[in-house]
């Protein structure tokens, strides 16, 4: 064909370049809680469940008490704290007295420094006792170990039974925040090679379609399913989405 014929036919000639082909991948996925959207609440010490204030499906605020456990370990920690407070108070009084005497040049420096060291040790012991009480979630009177929720959300699992004896670290509740979820979907090895972080995705529900972005793709394949997992961050929320 002559140049005039090419022009008259509307044919355009361009240089060929290597590029990615467009096209979607259809796969099934599931809603999962984000790392900061799921909390497993367990008993911090051995004891019996004395009270339960929340049930399955109930909303929970951050820091709210879900249950109380009667525990001898909690009573022991409370007693240790009271003892440490008493020793710290005595050491503080002794130090203040020795300081007044030292300033008045009545007592020796060695007595003053000994009182100062005793106060430092007593305050360190008191701080350690307070930390142990806080870590164990013991109530101020020492009667109960309190089970708090570290996040806001809803209870999706409740295994605590009133009066039941529980071991330390036994799971009592699970709390999930429905606003902090993502989508996990399985990809074949071939598809996983085509997907990368930052790619866009559409999450198709029964009555809605939500936009999402690929956050990550596992670098290896599951030993049994021989698939990789892509994690999608939703760009919009749907109140019906729940973990699982």
Order of alpha helices (4+ residues) and beta strands (2+ residues): alpha-beta-beta-beta-beta-beta-alpha-alpha-beta-beta-beta-beta-beta-alpha-beta-beta-beta
